[in-house]
């Protein structure tokens, strides 16, 4: 019979075993993926009461985004406050939320960046993600 405390506190057999039983490492991208023109943040964005002629988009789910409320009128049209499934808040235009293919890439820039890495479309040897746009 072995002592469980002795096994738990023992040194791993090799480097691979050390990585498997290790505590892990927090990863964050080395480069900021949010442009200066975008307002994605962890805190909820302010919302206004929508105009009477505005479409009823509150509660709409598109991809990873959920529309929370009206964010105001911008130079390119009305902006809606959305929340990504990861918890970040941002603005999207009604046109981008109602487009037929909107659900394919409806997510915050951070989630989009991680999706690109999962697909293998991002590599340090290739142009940076926000330079390809």
C-alpha positions as CSV (number, residue, x, y, z in Angstrom):
1,X,0.0,0.0,0.0
2,X,1.4,3.4,-0.9
3,X,1.0,6.7,0.9
4,X,-1.1,9.1,-1.3
5,X,0.6,12.2,0.2
6,X,4.0,10.8,-0.8
7,X,2.8,10.2,-4.4
8,X,1.3,13.7,-4.7
9,X,4.4,15.4,-3.4
10,X,6.9,13.4,-5.3
11,X,8.9,14.8,-8.2
12,X,7.7,13.9,-11.7
13,X,9.6,11.3,-13.7
14,X,10.6,13.5,-16.6
15,X,9.9,16.9,-18.3
16,X,6.7,15.6,-20.0
17,X,5.3,14.3,-16.8
18,X,6.2,17.6,-15.1
19,X,4.1,19.5,-17.8
20,X,1.2,17.2,-17.4
21,X,1.0,17.4,-13.6
22,X,2.1,21.0,-13.4
23,X,-0.1,23.9,-12.4
24,X,-0.2,25.3,-15.9
25,X,0.6,28.7,-17.3
26,X,-1.7,31.7,-17.9
27,X,-1.5,32.6,-21.6
28,X,-2.4,36.0,-23.1
29,X,-1.5,37.2,-26.5
30,X,1.6,39.3,-26.7
31,X,-0.1,41.8,-29.0
32,X,-3.2,43.8,-28.4
33,X,-5.9,42.7,-30.7
34,X,-8.4,45.5,-30.2
35,X,-7.9,48.5,-32.4
36,X,-8.1,52.1,-31.1
37,X,-11.4,52.6,-32.9
38,X,-13.2,49.8,-31.1
39,X,-14.6,50.0,-27.6
40,X,-14.5,46.4,-26.4
41,X,-14.1,46.3,-22.6
42,X,-14.9,44.2,-19.5
43,X,-17.3,46.7,-18.0
44,X,-20.8,47.2,-19.5
45,X,-21.1,50.1,-21.9
46,X,-23.7,52.8,-21.4
47,X,-27.1,52.3,-23.1
48,X,-29.7,54.8,-24.3
49,X,-33.4,54.5,-25.0
50,X,-33.7,53.6,-28.7
51,X,-35.5,55.8,-31.2
52,X,-39.1,54.8,-32.1
53,X,-38.1,53.8,-35.7
54,X,-35.2,51.6,-34.5
55,X,-35.5,47.8,-35.1
56,X,-36.2,45.6,-32.1
57,X,-32.8,43.9,-31.7
58,X,-32.6,43.7,-27.9
59,X,-32.2,40.0,-26.9
60,X,-31.1,38.9,-30.4
61,X,-28.3,36.4,-30.3
62,X,-25.9,36.3,-33.3
63,X,-23.0,34.0,-33.1
64,X,-21.3,34.6,-29.7
65,X,-22.9,38.0,-29.3
66,X,-26.1,39.0,-27.5
67,X,-27.6,42.4,-28.1
68,X,-28.2,44.2,-24.8
69,X,-29.4,47.7,-25.8
70,X,-29.1,50.8,-28.0
71,X,-25.7,52.5,-27.8
72,X,-26.5,55.7,-29.7
73,X,-26.1,57.0,-33.3
74,X,-22.7,57.1,-34.9
75,X,-21.3,58.4,-38.1
76,X,-22.1,55.1,-39.9
77,X,-25.5,54.5,-38.3
78,X,-27.0,53.3,-35.0
79,X,-24.7,51.4,-32.7
80,X,-26.0,48.6,-30.4
81,X,-24.4,47.4,-27.2
82,X,-23.5,43.7,-27.4
83,X,-22.0,41.2,-25.0
84,X,-19.7,38.4,-26.2
85,X,-20.0,35.0,-24.6
86,X,-16.5,35.6,-23.0
87,X,-17.9,38.5,-21.1
88,X,-16.6,41.6,-23.0
89,X,-18.9,44.4,-24.1
90,X,-18.7,46.3,-27.4
91,X,-20.7,48.1,-30.1
92,X,-22.1,46.6,-33.4
93,X,-24.2,48.2,-36.1
94,X,-27.6,46.8,-36.9
95,X,-26.5,46.1,-40.4
96,X,-23.7,43.8,-39.2
97,X,-26.1,42.0,-36.8
98,X,-28.8,41.4,-39.4
99,X,-26.5,40.3,-42.3
100,X,-27.2,36.8,-43.6
101,X,-23.6,35.6,-42.8
102,X,-23.2,37.6,-39.6
103,X,-23.2,34.6,-37.3
104,X,-20.0,33.2,-38.8
105,X,-17.7,35.9,-37.3
106,X,-20.0,37.5,-34.7
107,X,-17.6,37.7,-31.7
108,X,-15.3,40.1,-29.9
109,X,-11.8,40.7,-31.4
110,X,-10.2,38.6,-28.7
111,X,-12.4,35.6,-29.4
112,X,-11.8,36.1,-33.1
113,X,-8.1,36.2,-32.6
114,X,-8.3,32.9,-30.6
115,X,-10.4,31.3,-33.4
116,X,-7.8,32.3,-36.0
117,X,-5.1,30.6,-33.9
118,X,-7.3,27.4,-33.6
119,X,-7.8,27.4,-37.3
120,X,-4.1,27.7,-37.9
121,X,-4.5,31.0,-39.8
122,X,-2.2,32.9,-37.5
123,X,1.5,32.4,-37.3
124,X,4.3,34.7,-36.2
125,X,5.8,34.2,-39.6
126,X,2.7,35.6,-41.3
127,X,1.4,39.1,-41.0
128,X,-0.1,40.0,-37.6
129,X,-3.9,39.5,-37.3
130,X,-4.9,43.1,-37.3
131,X,-2.6,44.0,-40.2
132,X,-4.4,41.5,-42.5
133,X,-7.7,43.4,-42.2
